[in-house]
């Protein structure tokens, strides 16, 4: 199974609470944080919810 690298590129200040919770669920707390996540439907759904805040690339 492939992995994806998710990087937080925009601040969570002023963002809806559910989007902040989604970012924290992915392990992203501060701008510049990077996590490696499995490429599955759950991860894709989380990333789709906060796509305007993150940068996604192949891991």
Buried (B, 14 or more C-beta within 10 A) or exposed (E): EEBBEBBBEBEBEEBEEEBBEBBEEBEBEEEEBBBEBEBEEEBEEBBEBBEEBBEBEEB
